[in-house]
Each structure stands twice: as C-alpha cells, then as structure tokens.
C-alpha cells in the first residue's frame, strides 16, 4: 500500500465499531498499549508502521495515534503517507515581560 492516509481519523464512530468487534476490555488494552509506546518515544524518534504494526492492526493503530495527537500531544505527527509517526520537541510558550520605562501603565512611549 502506497499510503495509509485513508485510515486517518475522520469521525468518532470507529470507537464503538472497534469496541463491538474486539470487546471493550481488549479495545481499552490496545489503546493503552499504543499510548504507552508513544509516550516512550524519545524526541527525534520515528516509529515505522510497516515494520512494527501488523497489517490487520494498522487502521486501528493510526486512528489511536490520531486520537492521541488530538488530546494535546502536538509534538507527534505522521509522515505524509501515514507510514511513520514522529516525535518532535514539544513547543513551549515563553512569556517575556515588558518593562515600562516612563509614563503611566498602559501609555505608549511615542518617542
């Protein structure tokens, strides 16, 4: 298969379909195992679906990774063909305080 993009997350109906198919406990265990593997990835790490995920699990694996990313793990993404998951350095917001040199707070120095 040239691309696994067709397996990406497009709706949330897949959860009930897989729970019905696998059973709720087995589904939860698989989700937890995927999350665990993702959290173990080091920054700069790449996970190859072709070498690490069985063919019959690829669609579910991709949907779970999509869910993981949407839950706030924006330091992960897929390659354009959805065959690899990558982890990047997590972006952090750095607040820089502004120093008012003259005048009242909120006034702009127009010089």
Helices and strands as residue ranges (DSSP letters): G 5-7, H 13-22, H 24-40, E 46-48, H 49-52, G 55-57, H 58-70, E 76-78, E 84-87
